[in-house]
Amino acid sequence: MTAAWPLVVDRLVQLLPSLTGWDDVAVFDGPPVTQDAPANYLTIGFVLGEDAAGEIERITHGVAGMLEELGSIRCELVCTTGETDLSGMRAKAFALVDSWQAEVSRDQSLGVLSPSSTTALSVEVLPAQTDAGASQRLVVTLNYFSRS
């Protein structure tokens, strides 16, 4: 099965670090690969505590017999501080998502999907305050539809 899902994951790994505001965000393809979690990071195709990285629904009998794919990629964005500044971490996390959303709006194909593709972000908000400080987690799902 040839799917767009791996292409989109690879594109996100390449694209996100280049976006405005993302220069201090570590971007991981899947689970973090370091013992010391950076203060700001994003996992693509991995969310802590979840088994699924996303999903693919293939429709082979679409318009004019074209292959259609409806998919999603789950990601986790974490912004952490050693202080109790949850408001600041929330603002930082949402600014990063705004930058990502601006790129999705600018190029719905993300440069790898067919020109008739659409993409959209949805966000789940998971704030935390611990002895280690404030942490704003956002589970970001990139939803896409591609026809080729």
Summary of the structure (lengths in Angstrom):
residues: 148
radius of gyration: 16.2
end to end distance: 13.8
largest distance: 57.8
contacts: 437
relative contact order: 0.21
helix: 26%
strand: 38%
